[in-house]
Amino acid sequence: MFLQLPESKKIIPLFVVLIFLCGIISCEKKANTQHEQTNQTVQIEEAEADTDSENKSDFDFYSPALDNGGWVEELLARLEEERIADELNSMEESLAEYQNEEIPEVEKVEETEAPEPTLSEVEKFFSQEKADTIIHDKNNKLKFYEFENEIFSPQYSDGKLVYVHANGNYIDRFFYDDAYHLVKKENWNIPSVQGAVLEKSESYEYFTDSSVISKKTVTTSAFLENLTYSETSKILVSKKYAVTEDKNQIVSERSFTYDAEDRLISDSLTDYVYKDKEYKELDYSFTKKYDYMYNEGEIPPDFKYYENGVLKMYNKYSSEKGKYVSEIFFDKTFSVKTYYENDVRVRDVFYNGGKITREKLYDKMD
């Protein structure tokens, strides 16, 4: 089939064949390379498509087909996290600015020591020792006790026990007799030694061989009061006087009376009014008095109220609790009776010269 060529001419076709074969191989390699590049391009495009799909799913907040509302909470959570982060960042920046901020020279205040407060002589004595201090005598009896500004000190005067209690400027002195009955009490205000003032004193007397007080006298710079007690410690009489240069002038007197069961049955108070502040001339006196009559059980006592000996009010209770009549006398002729049921006012009856002039009814409560 092949032509018979001379030897010299056989070399040329072989060379051509070799070139042709190389071309074919090169074409195949080029084709393979293009195919591989095509495959890589497809893979890259698919990967980018997947990435686009993922990114799209991250930011695709609404899909009518898949909307179940879950994205709302997620969105709010993200917004809240961002807001909190912004707030924290702002606070940190403000704090850093505050810490680094320099105080202007005009605002700088030179620190100076505060002056020590001026103390009275008594306060200076109290301030010398703040710890608990206890001192005993040779017989191991308490002589002195101090804590901060409070002092307790038993003493003896003419063989009688006296103890002192001090708190700041105020000092109380208590005097006792041989039976350890309190016989006198003094209240002092001592801002300084020169300014010491006895503000009030009380003295006590006792029934014989008893610890029950029978009399008590209270004295201040302006008034003097004498009180008398029963053996059952009930007050019987109280008389109050104004202390003047000339003499003590009575300003009030009150007396109490009790029955055999020690129940109060009479309470009378008289006030004395003077024309001047020096209590030199008496103007008038005014007396108020209550008399009590007791009922049985839980029924309150009946009572009569007088002014200067004239009956002004009379309450009369029945045996039924909460039911009573109260009569008020305005003058010698005019009076009003008020009736109560269950402690509620139900009727008024008006009298003039002992005769009924009119009545007024009130609605009863259910």
Secondary structure, DSSP 8 states (H G I E B T S, - for coil): ------HHHHHHHHHHHHHHHHHHHHHHHHHHHHHHHHHHHHHHHHHHHHHHHHHHHHH----TTT--SHHHHHHHHHHHHHHHHHHHHHHHHHHHHHHH----GGG-------------HHHHHHHT--S-EEEE-TTS-EEEEEETTEEEEEEEETTEEEEEEEETTEEEEEEE-TT--EEEEEEEE-SSSTT-EEEEEEEEEE-TT-SSEEEEEEEESSEEEEEEE-TTS-EEEEEEEE--SS--EEEEEEEEEE-TTS-EEEEEEEEEEESSTT--SEEEEEEEEEEEE--STT---EEEEEETTEEEEEEEE-SSTT-EEEEEE-SSSEEEEEEEETTEEEEEEEEETTEEEEEEE-----
